[in-house]
Amino acid sequence: MNKRIEDIECLRAVAVIAVLIHHANGNLFTALSPGLATFYTYFGGWFGVDLFFAISGFVIARDLLPHLAASASWRETRSLVFSFWLRRAFRLFPAAWG
C-alpha cells in the first residue's frame, strides 16, 4: 500500500511556496509595489508554517491512531506510543542538530 496521499503532497507544496513568499518579503523584494503589498497582506504571514503543522498532525494521527485502536492492553499502547515517538525523534533530531 502506498502511504503517500497526493493531496497532502500538494498541500506540502503550497506550504513550501507560502514559506518562500514569507521569506522573500523584505529580502528579495525590498521595494513593494501596491499590488505586492496587498498580496503580502493576505499571503505573507505564517500561513505556510501553520499549514505544515496541520499536515504534520494529520500524518501523525493517520499513522498512530490505527495502531492504538488495535492495541489490546495498556502495556501494548504504552509500547506503541513510546516506539512511535522514538522513531520520530531519530527521524527529526539529525535534521535539527545540523
Secondary structure, DSSP 8 states (H G I E B T S, - for coil): -----HHHHHHHHHHHHHHHHHHHBTTTB-S--HHHHHHHHHHSSSHHHHHHHHHHHHHHHHHHHHHHHH--SHHHHHHHHHHHHHHHHHHHHHHHH-
